[in-house]
Amino acid sequence: MIELFDGLVYTMERSKELKEKEVPSRLIFDLYKMSKNNSSQKLFESAAWIDLDASSALSEQGFVQKIILDEGEKYALTYKGIARCIEIKYGVTLKDQFLKFLELADESFNTAAQTLTWREKLASMSLILLASTSESAAIRLTNEANKSALTEVFQKTLSSLKRIGIVDGKEELTSVKRGENLASAVMCRVDTLARKTRHYYKYTGQSEYFLDIEKNGDVDEKRMFFLLRRIFERYDPNCSYREMYDELSSISQIYYPRFLDRSVNSTIVLAILTKLRSFLDRDILTLPHIM
């Protein structure tokens, strides 16, 4: 069981889903909150052959489950098995594990005080710049042209956000699995963004993404400024927000026409840039100041 457990932990750490020190407190919760496909993949990758007698005994106790592969049968831990291994290896009782699971579950829904992750800030800022503010203008990652264009937008926007400290300078675009498009990798890892943005962020389930911030044919300033406050968080008096606006405006005007399979009203683009400039000139001053 411990060998299977160590294999699962290695799989999680390798894909940067979990840090070693977080294993006792977060492994079960982080695995459970993944999509079924992702969690299943982790179990498949960590599965191993085990002795027939041992597999029978552990299966009867509900600690392992059989996984059928092309090359034969392997076994992976069940959640019950994972919990038992944490109890054996780290001395954390089942009761304490359950209480920690409930605590993390509560925290995951208490999003009002949670800050956006760097990927969530990047995705939000990029969708604003691309005028993806309604379902008809959604960014659709269903073709290679759109994936390539969004990757370029992410790279340029990330560089701008890092330059003024909105995103840590060490963050880089990376893929989770071999051959995965960088843009898709970002969008697959912003699963809490909807709850953190009053559900303005929309994902249709068909690789289509947009921000629901239009109202009566115009960009709703209150919604847009709410998102911008979540992205910027603080005002830095040493930062040149005018230069940043010029960078972001250039990204917007170059890239918004490049995406296929969507309809964008050019007046919406103008409204977004006008409101973005207003926010960076005036409203950003209302944010907590960096001393």
Secondary structure, 3 states (H helix, E strand, C coil): CHHHHHHHHHHHHHCCCCCHHHHHHHHHHHHHHCCHHHHHHHHHHHCECCCHHHHHHHHHCCCEEEEEECCEEEEEECHHHHHHHHHHHHCCCHHHHHHHHHHHHHHHHCCCCCCCCHHHHHHHHHHHHCCCCCHHHCEECCCHHHHHHHHHHHHHHHHHHHHCCCCCCCCCCCCCCCCCCHHHHHHCCCCCHHHHCCCCEEECCCCEEEECCEECCEECHHHHHHHHHHHHCCECCCCCHHHHHHHHHHHHHHHHHHCCCCCCCHHHHHHHHHHHHHHHHCHHHHCCECC
